[in-house]
Amino acid sequence: MDAVIEYRGRTVTRQEVGFIQELIAAHPSASRRVLSTKLCEAWDWRQTNGCLRDMVCRGLMLELHRGGHIELPAVRQVPPNPLARRVRRRPVTVDQTPVRCRLSELGELSFEQVRRSESEPMFDGLLEGHHYLGYVQPVGEHLKFLVSAGGRPLACLTWSSAPRHLGPRDQYIGWSGAARRANIRLLAYNSRFLILPWVEVKHLASHLLGQMAQRVPREWERLYGHPVYWLETFVDPGRFKGTCYRAANWVRLGLTTGRGKDDQTHQANRPLKEVMGYPLTGDFRERLSGVG
């Protein structure tokens, strides 16, 4: 196979580059967005949920353009960057009467996946107002769970796409670089866990984590069309002991490097975090290490 580049797990051959060149020539007035959509349709390049891999395709075409393999039309519009111009969520007002009781006395707990629902603004506002890190838009595929009892919110949990490089986790799983690139989407990262400060119920946190181990895989597959086999999170040891994760049988895997994903200096520039992981199946290594 005469490969030109490899991008996000796809190897592009010279023959395919020629096809893209012909596609561009056949649609001289088409925008980059339209061209990427047409290429996805021609290749039947789709996500596991059936949607076209349009954004990934645009990145691939831009990479080929920068490498001099194709000539894309000029950029017509630069969309706003929601991360560069982030609008802070407004904290919300809810009943803050203290909740102090045994776990068994809470009654039935309600677990609502609120992404794209009417309850999402309240969820975001609770995190903004009461989580020490505030609210940050989750990365990639994600879920938001609002936990309530008796109509009152108790906790918020956010799950998002996992970091692509994480030494302690990668060593524990034992997968190759190729397997990690192919299967990173089969991991979910617990980016926020908030029990509202007026809720004091012993063992509630570990109980919620146990429930999440059952609910996250089901909701992820329902929404995104593919399973997840592994959960992970970071714990700041300067603030927390991670007791609830340990009580819920999560495994401590090691420490981060403190350099962050955009590191350029190879020097620690942020606090080290404990990496915690939770396998969802007994054969998670086999499932995550395969390259199809």
Order of alpha helices (4+ residues) and beta strands (2+ residues): beta-beta-alpha-alpha-alpha-beta-beta-alpha-beta-beta-alpha-alpha-beta-beta-alpha-beta-alpha-beta-beta-alpha
